[in-house]
Amino acid sequence: MTNPTPPASPSAAGASQAGSTGSMIARQAIMNGQQAVVGYELFNRSRSTVGHTAASDVILVFTALSHAGTEELMGKMLIFVNCTHESLTGGHLELVNPDKVVLEIPPLGHVAATEVHARLPILQALRSRGFHLAFNHTVLESTYAPWLPLADYIKLDMSVLARDQLAVLINYAGRHSQAELIAEKLETAQQYDMVSSMGVEMFQGYWFSRPTLVEAKLLTPGQASIVQLLNLVRSQASTDEIEEALKKDAGLAFNLMRLINSAGLGMTREITSFRQAVLLLGLKKLFRWAALLLTAVRSGGTPPAVGQTAVVRGRLMELLAQEFLPAEEADQAFVIGIFSMLDQMLGMPLASAVGLLNLPEELSTALLQRSNVYGQLLTLAEACETSDDHTFDQFAQSLHLTNQQINWAHLQALAWADQMAPA
């Protein structure tokens, strides 16, 4: 692998002349009762306080969405955007189709009922334009009674609410509102189980990416077949050998062909056989698509959101790597992003999962030690999913990636992952 120093000012489409300063978009997934991703909360992570306000965050997120070609993503996924009351009017609201946009409205603090009533016409106008509205659980207080009928979603903050408080709020919301409840800031599986048992059906937090490994798990038959295929492809086995392995697992062969023929690959004609795929793509590309299959084959209890997150992470790393690495090495970045969640996907420690695969040393090192340029890209991609602002800034700057490059790649990765998801 070549290991160049990334250029000081790579030329991505739409790169900002402002350099590395500006707004950076981070995300957090929102899941349904089946733990599948149904939406994302997008929020700004700015590197500079110059000209930066909470209201400008909202404008920057809407602008990024409108320029990233994410129409298909926004046609399927809910996009939650943190707002300020100052940002609830203005031309930026015209930049996106409101149908799948959820505006998160903050509480006003300790204010008189007259102030709550004064804001009501703006909120009603947003609803009439097609936007959905989400509120913090404080909307269930009597002061905010005029807002409650406008709520499509109510967020329950798990970091501040005790179990008895949750029970009261959930009961009250069920009797006085049609809003869907979202438990946010979920940190543990125990919290998820608790609110799920209380009737909450939408969830947001980091709990699903922090599995508890109680005992070593055996691979499912589907996982074992994919691991075998990956090792055959990596060792450059003959086409006959690989075809023979696929014949033993019709489901694996079907799913591999489905992925290869998906819109995400951009083939101009349908591939109907594995031999044809080898001739057109080569084994290295097939390794990439076989890796992608692992995200769809789950062990017991693994949330679908884990696979979706792995796909987004891999695609984000690939798009960022394309700024300064050859195409073949950008493919490697994609695979590393997928494999970085092998521990969650396979239900075993990452080192054990990596040991099942015949990976080159540079890939194993990136996964287990976070060294080399792949390791830096992986750390940056992970920081896009968390509140670790320091790490985010450090690695974005060390890779010399501009705010618009990362924003564009991030939103493109979200859209691509949604496109690749099974129907």
ZIDAPE-V871369 format. One record per residue. RES is the residue in one small letter. OMEGA is omega in whole degrees, 0 to 359 (NA if undefined). D_FIRST is the distance of its C-alpha to the first C-alpha in Angstrom with 1 decimal. Layout:
((RES & OMEGA & D_FIRST) (RES & OMEGA & D_FIRST))
This chain:
((m & 171 & 0.0) (t & 182 & 3.7) (n & 184 & 6.2) (p & 168 & 9.4) (t & 181 & 12.7) (p & 182 & 14.0) (p & 184 & 16.9) (a & 180 & 20.3) (s & 182 & 21.9) (p & 188 & 19.7) (s & 173 & 22.0) (a & 178 & 22.4) (a & 177 & 25.6) (g & 180 & 28.3) (a & 185 & 26.4) (s & 175 & 29.1) (q & 179 & 30.4) (a & 177 & 31.2) (g & 187 & 27.6) (s & 178 & 26.4) (t & 174 & 30.0) (g & 188 & 31.7) (s & 176 & 31.8) (m & 182 & 29.0) (i & 172 & 29.8) (a & 185 & 29.3) (r & 168 & 30.7) (q & 184 & 32.4) (a & 173 & 33.2) (i & 188 & 36.9) (m & 177 & 37.8) (n & 183 & 40.9) (g & 175 & 42.8) (q & 181 & 40.5) (q & 172 & 37.6) (a & 182 & 36.0) (v & 177 & 34.7) (v & 180 & 37.4) (g & 178 & 36.5) (y & 166 & 34.5) (e & 178 & 35.9) (l & 178 & 34.1) (f & 184 & 34.7) (n & 175 & 33.8) (r & 188 & 31.9) (s & 177 & 32.7) (r & 185 & 31.3) (s & 176 & 34.4) (t & 181 & 38.1) (v & 179 & 39.1) (g & 185 & 40.9) (h & 175 & 39.7) (t & 177 & 42.1) (a & 179 & 42.2) (a & 180 & 43.6) (s & 175 & 40.9) (d & 183 & 38.3) (v & 180 & 40.0) (i & 181 & 40.1) (l & 178 & 36.4) (v & 179 & 35.5) (f & 179 & 37.8) (t & 179 & 36.5) (a & 179 & 32.9) (l & 184 & 34.0) (s & 184 & 35.9) (h & 187 & 33.1) (a & 180 & 30.3) (g & 185 & 31.7) (t & 183 & 32.4) (e & 182 & 35.7) (e & 177 & 34.8) (l & 183 & 33.6) (m & 175 & 36.8) (g & 183 & 38.8) (k & 186 & 37.9) (m & 170 & 36.9) (l & 177 & 39.1) (i & 179 & 37.8) (f & 181 & 39.4) (v & 175 & 39.6) (n & 183 & 41.1) (c & 164 & 43.9) (t & 179 & 46.5) (h & 178 & 50.0) (e & 184 & 49.5) (s & 185 & 46.6) (l & 172 & 48.8) (t & 177 & 50.1) (g & 184 & 48.5) (g & 181 & 46.8) (h & 179 & 43.4) (l & 178 & 45.1) (e & 188 & 45.4) (l & 184 & 41.6) (v & 173 & 41.0) (n & 187 & 43.0) (p & 190 & 44.8) (d & 182 & 45.1) (k & 181 & 42.1) (v & 178 & 42.0) (v & 178 & 43.4) (l & 179 & 44.6) (e & 186 & 44.8) (i & 182 & 48.0) (p & 174 & 48.4) (p & 182 & 51.8) (l & 184 & 54.1) (g & 181 & 54.8) (h & 183 & 58.5) (v & 178 & 60.2) (a & 179 & 63.5) (a & 180 & 63.9) (t & 179 & 64.8) (e & 177 & 61.2) (v & 179 & 59.8) (h & 182 & 62.2) (a & 180 & 61.3) (r & 188 & 57.7) (l & 181 & 58.7) (p & 179 & 59.1) (i & 180 & 55.5) (l & 178 & 54.2) (q & 179 & 56.5) (a & 178 & 55.4) (l & 178 & 51.8) (r & 181 & 52.7) (s & 177 & 54.8) (r & 177 & 51.9) (g & 177 & 49.9) (f & 172 & 47.7) (h & 182 & 47.6) (l & 175 & 48.4) (a & 181 & 47.3) (f & 168 & 49.1) (n & 182 & 48.7) (h & 177 & 51.2) (t & 178 & 53.6) (v & 179 & 54.7) (l & 176 & 56.7) (e & 185 & 58.9) (s & 180 & 62.3) (t & 185 & 61.6) (y & 181 & 58.9) (a & 179 & 61.1) (p & 181 & 61.1) (w & 190 & 57.3) (l & 179 & 57.1) (p & 181 & 58.1) (l & 187 & 55.2) (a & 170 & 52.5) (d & 181 & 50.2) (y & 174 & 48.1) (i & 182 & 49.0) (k & 178 & 46.4) (l & 185 & 47.4) (d & 184 & 45.7) (m & 180 & 45.1) (s & 183 & 44.5) (v & 185 & 48.1) (l & 175 & 50.1) (a & 184 & 51.8) (r & 182 & 52.6) (d & 176 & 56.2) (q & 179 & 55.3) (l & 182 & 52.9) (a & 180 & 55.6) (v & 182 & 58.0) (l & 181 & 55.6) (i & 179 & 54.4) (n & 181 & 58.1) (y & 180 & 59.2) (a & 180 & 56.4) (g & 182 & 57.3) (r & 189 & 60.9) (h & 184 & 60.6) (s & 174 & 57.4) (q & 186 & 55.6) (a & 171 & 52.2) (e & 182 & 49.3) (l & 177 & 48.3) (i & 173 & 44.8) (a & 182 & 44.1) (e & 183 & 41.5) (k & 174 & 39.8) (l & 183 & 39.7) (e & 184 & 38.0) (t & 176 & 39.0) (a & 179 & 39.8) (q & 176 & 43.4) (q & 179 & 43.8) (y & 181 & 42.5) (d & 182 & 45.0) (m & 184 & 47.8) (v & 177 & 47.6) (s & 179 & 46.9) (s & 180 & 50.1) (m & 174 & 51.9) (g & 177 & 51.1) (v & 186 & 48.2) (e & 175 & 45.9) (m & 192 & 43.1) (f & 179 & 40.6) (q & 179 & 38.1) (g & 186 & 36.2) (y & 189 & 33.4) (w & 187 & 35.3) (f & 180 & 33.5) (s & 179 & 30.1) (r & 183 & 31.7) (p & 174 & 32.8) (t & 183 & 35.0) (l & 184 & 33.8) (v & 181 & 37.2) (e & 179 & 36.4) (a & 182 & 33.8) (k & 173 & 33.7) (l & 176 & 33.4) (l & 171 & 31.2) (t & 178 & 33.3) (p & 179 & 33.6) (g & 179 & 31.6) (q & 180 & 28.7) (a & 179 & 28.9) (s & 181 & 28.7) (i & 177 & 25.6) (v & 177 & 23.8) (q & 179 & 25.0) (l & 179 & 23.7) (l & 181 & 20.2) (n & 176 & 20.1) (l & 181 & 21.6) (v & 181 & 19.1) (r & 180 & 16.1) (s & 179 & 17.8) (q & 176 & 18.4) (a & 181 & 22.1) (s & 178 & 24.6) (t & 179 & 25.9) (d & 180 & 29.2) (e & 182 & 28.0) (i & 177 & 26.3) (e & 180 & 29.5) (e & 178 & 31.6) (a & 180 & 29.9) (l & 180 & 30.4) (k & 181 & 34.1) (k & 181 & 34.7) (d & 184 & 33.9) (a & 180 & 35.3) (g & 178 & 34.4) (l & 180 & 30.7) (a & 180 & 30.8) (f & 183 & 32.8) (n & 177 & 30.6) (l & 178 & 27.4) (m & 178 & 29.3) (r & 179 & 30.6) (l & 182 & 27.2) (i & 181 & 25.8) (n & 182 & 29.0) (s & 180 & 29.0) (a & 182 & 29.1) (g & 179 & 25.8) (l & 176 & 24.0) (g & 178 & 26.3) (m & 181 & 27.3) (t & 176 & 30.3) (r & 185 & 31.9) (e & 174 & 32.2) (i & 187 & 30.3) (t & 179 & 32.9) (s & 179 & 31.3) (f & 179 & 28.1) (r & 177 & 28.1) (q & 180 & 28.3) (a & 179 & 25.4) (v & 182 & 23.2) (l & 184 & 24.3) (l & 188 & 23.7) (l & 187 & 20.5) (g & 185 & 18.7) (l & 183 & 17.7) (k & 177 & 14.4) (k & 180 & 16.6) (l & 177 & 19.3) (f & 178 & 17.2) (r & 184 & 16.9) (w & 174 & 20.7) (a & 176 & 21.6) (a & 180 & 20.0) (l & 180 & 22.1) (l & 182 & 25.2) (l & 183 & 24.9) (t & 183 & 25.9) (a & 181 & 29.2) (v & 189 & 30.3) (r & 169 & 31.8) (s & 184 & 33.4) (g & 176 & 36.8) (g & 180 & 37.1) (t & 182 & 33.6) (p & 174 & 34.2) (p & 181 & 32.9) (a & 178 & 31.6) (v & 179 & 28.9) (g & 179 & 27.3) (q & 179 & 27.9) (t & 178 & 26.2) (a & 180 & 23.1) (v & 178 & 23.0) (v & 182 & 23.5) (r & 180 & 20.8) (g & 181 & 18.2) (r & 177 & 19.3) (l & 179 & 19.5) (m & 180 & 16.0) (e & 182 & 14.9) (l & 178 & 17.3) (l & 179 & 16.4) (a & 180 & 12.6) (q & 179 & 13.9) (e & 185 & 15.5) (f & 178 & 12.5) (l & 175 & 9.3) (p & 185 & 9.3) (a & 182 & 11.4) (e & 180 & 9.4) (e & 173 & 7.1) (a & 174 & 10.6) (d & 178 & 11.9) (q & 178 & 9.8) (a & 177 & 11.5) (f & 182 & 14.7) (v & 179 & 14.6) (i & 177 & 14.0) (g & 177 & 16.9) (i & 185 & 19.1) (f & 180 & 18.4) (s & 178 & 19.2) (m & 178 & 22.8) (l & 181 & 23.0) (d & 178 & 25.5) (q & 184 & 27.8) (m & 184 & 27.4) (l & 178 & 28.0) (g & 179 & 30.3) (m & 178 & 28.8) (p & 184 & 26.8) (l & 181 & 23.1) (a & 178 & 22.2) (s & 180 & 24.6) (a & 179 & 23.2) (v & 180 & 19.6) (g & 178 & 21.1) (l & 187 & 22.5) (l & 179 & 19.2) (n & 185 & 17.1) (l & 172 & 13.8) (p & 184 & 10.6) (e & 183 & 10.9) (e & 177 & 8.2) (l & 179 & 10.3) (s & 180 & 13.5) (t & 179 & 12.9) (a & 182 & 12.5) (l & 188 & 15.6) (l & 183 & 17.7) (q & 181 & 17.0) (r & 177 & 15.7) (s & 183 & 13.4) (n & 187 & 10.1) (v & 177 & 10.0) (y & 178 & 10.3) (g & 177 & 13.3) (q & 178 & 14.7) (l & 179 & 14.8) (l & 179 & 16.4) (t & 178 & 18.9) (l & 180 & 19.8) (a & 178 & 20.3) (e & 180 & 22.5) (a & 176 & 24.4) (c & 183 & 25.4) (e & 187 & 27.3) (t & 177 & 29.2) (s & 182 & 31.5) (d & 184 & 29.1) (d & 183 & 29.5) (h & 179 & 28.3) (t & 178 & 24.9) (f & 181 & 24.7) (d & 184 & 25.5) (q & 186 & 23.4) (f & 173 & 20.0) (a & 180 & 21.0) (q & 181 & 21.9) (s & 177 & 18.9) (l & 178 & 16.6) (h & 178 & 19.3) (l & 182 & 20.1) (t & 179 & 23.7) (n & 183 & 26.3) (q & 176 & 26.7) (q & 182 & 23.0) (i & 179 & 22.9) (n & 181 & 26.4) (w & 181 & 25.7) (a & 182 & 22.6) (h & 180 & 24.5) (l & 175 & 27.5) (q & 180 & 25.7) (a & 177 & 23.9) (l & 181 & 27.4) (a & 182 & 28.9) (w & 180 & 26.3) (a & 178 & 26.6) (d & 179 & 30.3) (q & 183 & 30.1) (m & 183 & 28.2) (a & 178 & 30.6) (p & 180 & 33.2) (a & NA & 36.4))
